[in-house]
């Protein structure tokens, strides 16, 4: 058996075991950054053409900021593509056919990610435009009922046409860019890398790692919305500070001593937060300055809720394993582990971007707690 075959199988060589890992620095991050800049440029150009007026100012700044903030989404796409390539053609695809196939797989997964971002952006534009149309109709009474319905339908059609035009543009752009990158590289794409003779390391259960990241991510999102809630109702701001500190404490506790008690408390606390969020978005909380008034659903609270659901799932899985007496330290493939980590980071970044903080606002000034009101206020001011 050749040396390359031994490395591909991850067997033990003269220098010790070969540890299989995702090539983050040499492959994933450069390719994801290249695609993020290109795809987000297309999204911003289409938004500037047909998007809501609130989101069309400073297109260059929006392009750079959103490319950076949406980079983790493209990282997930690249890691998934490399996993598919590794399964189909091996960790170092050789030959013209596998090389072309690698480019096409990378282009397909990254184009899907770009298409999802474009669709979400277009739907958000439609949401803002529909709110503006309703506000204008209620204020001026010039277009109501059937007229308003036709105007909203026309706005939706324009946004869907933008998506229909943008998706082929994303696909072609990604094929060309990734093919160009592979050609400049001058050698095959590496789907997985190896380190021979790696030092022994502590094996961390993948579920435990995901639990810690989900708790930290949710805490960061809650920290990002503290200023907004402090301005609305100080008690709510203090509550989110307490939640943030509790989640960070739980993450440290899980990392150092992942016992049954901390898993139960973390699961109960996370379920409580999800239930509280559901009540606040449906019936409204029975106290506060806006008692019994449902709050609008936003990107920040959706992201925090998703991370809390992940935390509950990880806690239950770890508790089930402990009850069955299964050994700890369960690990999956390097690509699956990398994709999960990148996905949690992506959800966290999206949540922070939807918090309404001026420096990171993904929704271009309308991502606050009362997004519809903000949109209507800007329309009225105009």
VENHU-V635776 format. One record per pair of residues at least 24 apart in sequence whose ideal C-beta (glycine too) atoms are under 8 Angstrom apart, sorted by sequence separation. I is the first residue (numbers start at 0). GAP is how many residues later the second one is. D is the distance in whole Angstrom. If there is no record, write none. Layout:
# VENHU-V635776
I | GAP | D
I | GAP | D
This chain:
# VENHU-V635776
80 | 24 | 5
81 | 24 | 8
218 | 24 | 8
276 | 24 | 6
80 | 25 | 5
83 | 25 | 8
129 | 25 | 6
218 | 25 | 5
221 | 25 | 7
36 | 26 | 8
39 | 26 | 5
40 | 26 | 8
128 | 26 | 5
129 | 26 | 8
218 | 26 | 8
39 | 27 | 4
80 | 27 | 8
276 | 27 | 8
77 | 28 | 7
80 | 28 | 4
218 | 28 | 4
276 | 28 | 5
79 | 29 | 5
80 | 29 | 7
125 | 29 | 6
217 | 29 | 6
218 | 29 | 5
36 | 30 | 5
39 | 30 | 6
125 | 30 | 5
128 | 30 | 8
242 | 30 | 7
35 | 31 | 5
77 | 31 | 7
215 | 31 | 7
272 | 31 | 8
273 | 31 | 6
35 | 32 | 8
76 | 32 | 4
77 | 32 | 7
214 | 32 | 5
215 | 32 | 7
218 | 32 | 7
272 | 32 | 8
76 | 33 | 5
125 | 33 | 5
214 | 33 | 7
32 | 34 | 8
35 | 34 | 6
124 | 34 | 6
273 | 34 | 5
309 | 34 | 7
35 | 35 | 5
38 | 35 | 7
76 | 35 | 7
214 | 35 | 5
215 | 35 | 5
272 | 35 | 5
273 | 35 | 6
73 | 36 | 6
76 | 36 | 4
122 | 36 | 7
214 | 36 | 4
35 | 37 | 8
75 | 37 | 7
121 | 37 | 4
270 | 37 | 8
306 | 37 | 7
32 | 38 | 6
35 | 38 | 5
121 | 38 | 7
269 | 38 | 4
273 | 38 | 7
31 | 39 | 6
34 | 39 | 5
73 | 39 | 6
211 | 39 | 5
214 | 39 | 7
269 | 39 | 8
72 | 40 | 5
73 | 40 | 8
121 | 40 | 6
210 | 40 | 8
306 | 40 | 6
32 | 41 | 8
121 | 41 | 5
269 | 41 | 5
270 | 41 | 6
305 | 41 | 6
306 | 41 | 7
31 | 42 | 4
34 | 42 | 8
211 | 42 | 6
269 | 42 | 5
31 | 43 | 4
34 | 43 | 7
72 | 43 | 8
210 | 43 | 6
211 | 43 | 5
72 | 44 | 7
117 | 44 | 8
118 | 44 | 5
266 | 44 | 8
302 | 44 | 5
306 | 44 | 7
31 | 45 | 7
117 | 45 | 6
265 | 45 | 6
266 | 45 | 5
269 | 45 | 7
302 | 45 | 7
28 | 46 | 7
31 | 46 | 5
207 | 46 | 6
27 | 47 | 6
30 | 47 | 5
69 | 47 | 6
207 | 47 | 8
302 | 47 | 5
303 | 47 | 6
114 | 48 | 8
117 | 48 | 5
266 | 48 | 4
302 | 48 | 3
117 | 49 | 7
265 | 49 | 5
266 | 49 | 6
301 | 49 | 8
27 | 50 | 5
207 | 50 | 5
26 | 51 | 7
27 | 51 | 6
114 | 51 | 8
214 | 51 | 7
263 | 51 | 8
298 | 51 | 6
299 | 51 | 5
302 | 51 | 7
114 | 52 | 5
117 | 52 | 7
235 | 52 | 7
262 | 52 | 5
266 | 52 | 7
298 | 52 | 7
299 | 52 | 7
301 | 52 | 8
204 | 53 | 8
234 | 53 | 7
27 | 54 | 7
298 | 54 | 7
299 | 54 | 4
26 | 55 | 7
114 | 55 | 6
210 | 55 | 7
232 | 55 | 6
262 | 55 | 6
263 | 55 | 7
298 | 55 | 3
299 | 55 | 4
110 | 56 | 7
113 | 56 | 4
232 | 56 | 5
262 | 56 | 5
297 | 56 | 6
299 | 56 | 7
21 | 57 | 6
231 | 57 | 7
22 | 59 | 8
110 | 59 | 5
259 | 59 | 7
262 | 59 | 8
21 | 60 | 7
110 | 60 | 4
113 | 60 | 7
257 | 60 | 7
259 | 62 | 6
107 | 63 | 8
110 | 63 | 5
298 | 63 | 7
106 | 64 | 7
109 | 64 | 5
298 | 64 | 7
106 | 67 | 4
299 | 67 | 7
105 | 68 | 7
106 | 68 | 4
109 | 68 | 8
298 | 68 | 6
54 | 69 | 8
297 | 69 | 7
50 | 70 | 8
54 | 70 | 6
257 | 70 | 8
297 | 70 | 8
19 | 71 | 8
38 | 71 | 7
42 | 71 | 7
50 | 71 | 8
103 | 71 | 7
106 | 71 | 5
297 | 71 | 7
38 | 72 | 8
41 | 72 | 7
45 | 72 | 7
51 | 72 | 8
102 | 72 | 7
105 | 72 | 5
51 | 73 | 5
54 | 73 | 7
295 | 73 | 7
297 | 73 | 6
38 | 74 | 8
39 | 74 | 8
42 | 74 | 6
46 | 74 | 6
50 | 74 | 4
53 | 74 | 6
294 | 74 | 7
295 | 74 | 6
30 | 75 | 7
34 | 75 | 5
38 | 75 | 4
42 | 75 | 5
46 | 75 | 8
49 | 75 | 7
102 | 75 | 5
224 | 75 | 5
295 | 75 | 6
41 | 76 | 7
45 | 76 | 8
51 | 76 | 4
102 | 76 | 5
223 | 76 | 7
224 | 76 | 8
295 | 76 | 6
39 | 77 | 7
51 | 77 | 5
31 | 78 | 8
38 | 78 | 7
42 | 78 | 6
46 | 78 | 7
30 | 79 | 8
34 | 79 | 7
38 | 79 | 8
52 | 79 | 8
102 | 79 | 6
220 | 79 | 6
51 | 80 | 7
101 | 80 | 7
7 | 82 | 6
220 | 82 | 6
221 | 82 | 6
7 | 83 | 6
98 | 83 | 7
105 | 83 | 8
220 | 83 | 4
7 | 84 | 8
101 | 86 | 8
216 | 86 | 8
217 | 86 | 5
220 | 86 | 7
101 | 87 | 5
3 | 88 | 8
98 | 89 | 6
101 | 89 | 8
217 | 89 | 4
97 | 90 | 8
98 | 90 | 8
216 | 90 | 5
217 | 90 | 6
214 | 92 | 8
213 | 93 | 5
217 | 93 | 7
93 | 94 | 6
213 | 94 | 7
92 | 95 | 5
91 | 96 | 5
92 | 96 | 6
213 | 96 | 4
214 | 96 | 6
91 | 97 | 8
213 | 97 | 4
91 | 98 | 6
92 | 98 | 7
90 | 99 | 7
91 | 99 | 7
210 | 99 | 8
90 | 100 | 5
209 | 100 | 6
210 | 100 | 6
213 | 100 | 7
89 | 101 | 7
90 | 101 | 4
88 | 102 | 8
90 | 102 | 8
90 | 103 | 8
210 | 103 | 4
84 | 104 | 7
209 | 104 | 5
210 | 104 | 6
85 | 105 | 4
84 | 106 | 5
85 | 106 | 5
207 | 106 | 7
81 | 107 | 8
206 | 107 | 5
210 | 107 | 7
49 | 108 | 5
82 | 108 | 8
49 | 109 | 7
81 | 109 | 4
81 | 110 | 7
206 | 110 | 5
207 | 110 | 7
49 | 111 | 8
206 | 111 | 5
49 | 112 | 5
48 | 113 | 7
204 | 113 | 7
206 | 114 | 8
45 | 116 | 5
45 | 119 | 7
45 | 120 | 5
207 | 120 | 8
42 | 123 | 7
204 | 123 | 5
206 | 123 | 7
41 | 124 | 6
204 | 124 | 5
205 | 124 | 6
203 | 125 | 7
204 | 125 | 5
205 | 125 | 5
202 | 126 | 4
204 | 126 | 7
205 | 126 | 5
41 | 127 | 5
203 | 127 | 8
216 | 127 | 6
220 | 127 | 6
223 | 127 | 7
227 | 127 | 7
41 | 128 | 6
202 | 128 | 6
208 | 128 | 8
212 | 128 | 6
216 | 128 | 7
219 | 128 | 6
223 | 128 | 5
227 | 128 | 5
209 | 130 | 6
213 | 130 | 6
216 | 130 | 7
217 | 130 | 8
220 | 130 | 4
224 | 130 | 5
226 | 130 | 7
38 | 131 | 6
41 | 131 | 7
205 | 131 | 6
209 | 131 | 8
212 | 131 | 5
216 | 131 | 3
219 | 131 | 8
220 | 131 | 6
223 | 131 | 4
224 | 131 | 7
208 | 132 | 7
212 | 132 | 7
215 | 132 | 8
219 | 132 | 6
223 | 133 | 6
38 | 134 | 7
205 | 134 | 7
209 | 134 | 7
216 | 134 | 7
220 | 134 | 7
37 | 135 | 5
38 | 135 | 7
37 | 136 | 7
223 | 136 | 8
231 | 137 | 7
34 | 139 | 6
37 | 139 | 6
227 | 140 | 6
228 | 140 | 7
227 | 141 | 5
34 | 142 | 7
191 | 142 | 7
33 | 143 | 6
34 | 143 | 7
191 | 143 | 7
33 | 144 | 8
224 | 144 | 7
30 | 147 | 7
33 | 147 | 6
30 | 150 | 7
29 | 151 | 8
26 | 162 | 7
26 | 163 | 6
25 | 164 | 7
26 | 164 | 8
22 | 167 | 5
25 | 167 | 7
22 | 168 | 8
22 | 169 | 7
21 | 170 | 7
22 | 170 | 4
20 | 171 | 7
21 | 171 | 7
19 | 172 | 5
20 | 172 | 6
19 | 173 | 8
20 | 173 | 7
19 | 174 | 6
20 | 174 | 7
18 | 175 | 7
17 | 176 | 4
18 | 176 | 5
17 | 177 | 7
17 | 178 | 5
16 | 179 | 8
18 | 179 | 4
15 | 180 | 6
16 | 180 | 8
17 | 180 | 8
14 | 181 | 4
15 | 181 | 4
16 | 181 | 7
14 | 182 | 3
15 | 182 | 7
12 | 183 | 6
9 | 184 | 7
12 | 184 | 8
6 | 187 | 5
6 | 189 | 8
127 | 238 | 6
123 | 239 | 7
134 | 240 | 8
130 | 241 | 5
134 | 241 | 4
138 | 241 | 7
131 | 243 | 6
135 | 243 | 7
130 | 244 | 5
131 | 244 | 7
134 | 244 | 5
130 | 245 | 6
134 | 245 | 7
127 | 247 | 5
131 | 247 | 5
130 | 248 | 8
85 | 249 | 7
82 | 250 | 7
82 | 252 | 4
81 | 253 | 6
82 | 253 | 7
79 | 255 | 8
78 | 256 | 6
82 | 256 | 7
78 | 259 | 5
79 | 259 | 6
78 | 260 | 5
75 | 263 | 6
78 | 263 | 6
75 | 266 | 5
74 | 267 | 4
75 | 267 | 5
71 | 270 | 6
74 | 270 | 8
75 | 270 | 6
71 | 271 | 8
74 | 271 | 7
71 | 273 | 5
72 | 273 | 5
71 | 274 | 4
69 | 276 | 8
71 | 277 | 5
72 | 277 | 8
69 | 279 | 8
68 | 280 | 5
69 | 280 | 8
68 | 281 | 8
68 | 284 | 5
68 | 291 | 7
69 | 292 | 8
68 | 293 | 6
64 | 295 | 7
65 | 296 | 6
64 | 297 | 8
61 | 302 | 6
56 | 307 | 8
54 | 308 | 8
54 | 309 | 4
27 | 310 | 8
53 | 310 | 6
54 | 310 | 8
53 | 311 | 6
54 | 311 | 7
21 | 312 | 5
53 | 312 | 5
19 | 313 | 8
20 | 313 | 5
21 | 313 | 6
19 | 314 | 5
23 | 314 | 8
51 | 314 | 8
21 | 316 | 4
53 | 321 | 6
51 | 323 | 8
53 | 324 | 6
52 | 325 | 8
52 | 329 | 8
